[in-house]
Amino acid sequence: MVTLQLVGSLRKELADSLSTCRVLVVGAGGIGCELLKNVVLTGFKNIEVIDLDIIDVSNLNRQFLFQKKHVGKSKAQVAKESVLQFCPTANITAYHDSIMNPDYNVEFFRNFMLVMNALDNRVARNHVNRMCLAADIPLIESGTAGYLGQVTVIKKGLTECYECQPKPTQKTFPGCTIRNTPSEPIHCIVWAKYLFKLVVLSSMVLTIQFYLHLSQLFGEEDADQEVSPDTADPELSWNPADTEARATASDQDGDIKRVSTKDWARSTGYDPVKLFNKLFKDDIQYLLTMDKLWKKRKAPLPLDWLEFVILSGCVIACPQGVTGTGLKDQQVLGVGGYCQLFSRSVETLHSVLADKGDGAELVWDKDDPPAMDFVTAAANLRMYIFSMNMKSRFDIKSMAGNIIPAIATTNAVIAGLIVLEALKILSGDVEQCRTIFLNKQPNPRKKLLVPCALDPPSANCYVCASKPEVTVKLNVHKTLVLALQDKILKEKFGMVAPDVQIEDGKGTILISSEEGETEANNCKFLSDFAIRNGSRLQVDDFLQDYTLLVNVIHCENLEKDVEFEVVGDAPDKAPTPTRSQEEGKNIANGNKESSEPSTSSEAPAEQNDILLVDSDEEVPSSSTMAVSMESGGHKRKLHDAETGEASAKRQHLSQPSADDDNDIIALD
């Protein structure tokens, strides 16, 4: 007879392993708080936790390690202190820092037997995935989306990595729709965010005929995001040549004068009335001159501060004009109320900007009340102008922040599943690990939790393949070296500090991660370095211990506003949803778009949020795995909770980029 020694509920060998191994927890938010509690109570003793965020009052309803007195403090540090109160024997190290800091290199990751992710954005997830692959350390990935959740295990050479399956890219809207013809509230919300933080190229025509270029009111300039009327809108002309002429007209000399927004705004003292009339009267009147836009659409209605607010008595007689009941943030104000809110928010933001000194910029944050007030007011005023139903601050915050409300119990269930998978890994039973889906309602066999066998690595993955390689289609005569670095290598392929060498027999260094070495190349085109159709670039990121071979295909016929295409990337691989799939891809808040929730009054009922797995038997989490909707019995793919789009594989649940909460999902 074999005697099995137990320590608590664990075998003695496993309990000893827990007490001696070092583990890394990345993220100390919604999932992270539950996870830290679980690991110390399970018997883990040597824990390191890292999180860059500070505690916000909105975290307190579910991130139970934090209290009101902790608001404004480091999540990682406070989480450590709170855990030590009920488990003082634990050895916990807290880092108030970004996991993408170069200090946390491959050697840092090799100090751990296991890494557990509780992250809130895809960029950081990609980075940790690559670091764990480079260090050959098991990674447990997790995420939640409302009532839905997922846990999976990533082990180099044994399972898929986080980036093996393509994920749909962020949903974007045509610039002319945002600037000229918004038809949904989300268009107005995007416009308001651009107005706050990005470039506003205003085409206001004054009696002296000059264009006033609003280069953004409070934030950093970005010439790709404009909110002014778009004179190059293709709908304005039946002749393509006329459209091209309109696009270049504002660049010609003559009686057009360009004025920086900040200079203009400062000259007015950030006068909210002048800003109001500029944005909601003069620009709209200019749009009305584009008569072809309004032949089949309802024309917008300009607002005038003097006529609408003062003469109508809105400010005095009906300052709120509140409709609806419930919490303040869930009420919809009248137009007069939003006029006042716009004025107050501009004054507040101007004051904050002034306190920061010359050259300061503000960064939009959904949890910053004045910034949220500004976007709420500006978006609703534009909705009113374009005859849409206005939205509450709560609704706008959800859409502007790309968030799905968090459920505390979902976080708790997922954190428990992470620990169960960790115990399998530390027991040496990695083959027994599973991807586990948490569904909103039981499947036909009354199961909420559905395990799926882990898939093997994808041979075509440009991250974990033995020799990662991609093919990029671009115009070598129009693509700058800086665009290759920032938009392709960093943004698209998730690199942090890439070095690029041209395979031309000379070893020409195109991009160096060493500061100052190749900055002179940034404003040159790829063709200036003899890069042409068929050229090959070797790209190394030494921080991630990652090498990628990039094959260049020269193409002069890319679609409008498309700078490059990755051959065989997600748009080509991901399945095209059928109509029933489109209607069923809501996770929460009526999300019908991949990056922004739908704002249509005809949004599908909440029953479409439900994911039901047909069987509770263990099945491969492959692209053939389907789920049925309660509303019908027709099938649909499991959806990527990061985007709301049908995933080509299983769910990879993620959370918002740039958002504070670890347990809300970015529809990016």
Protein Blocks (a to p, Z undefined) as FASTA:
>chain_A
ZZdddehjbcfklmmmmmmmccddedjbfkmmmmmmmmmmnopabdcdddfbdcdfklmm
mmmmbcfklgoiafklmmmmmmmmmmmmbccddddddfklmklcfklmmmpcbdcddbfb
fklmmmmmmmmmmnopacdddddehjbccdddddehkaccfklpccdddddddfklmmmm
ccbfklmmmmmmmmmmmccddfbdcfkopadddebjklccdfkbcfbdcfklmklpcbfk
lmmmmmmmmmpgcjddcddfklmmmmnoopaklmmmmmmmmmmmmmmmmmmlmmmcccdd
dddfklmmmmnommmmmmnopgcedjfklpccdfklmmmmmmmmmmmmmmmmmmnoghia
cdddfklmklmmmmmmmmmmmmmmnopacddfklmmmmmnopacddfklmmmmmmmmmmm
mmmmmnopamlpccddddfbdcfkopabdcdddddddfkbcklgmbdcddddddfklmcf
klmmmmmmmmmnopabdcddddehnopafbdcbghklmmmmmpcfklnopaehiacdddd
fklopacdddddddfkbcehiabdcehiaklmpccddfklmmmmcfbghiabfkbccfbf
kbccfklmpccdfbfcdcdddfkbccddfknopacddddfknopacfbdcdddddehiab
lkbccdZZ
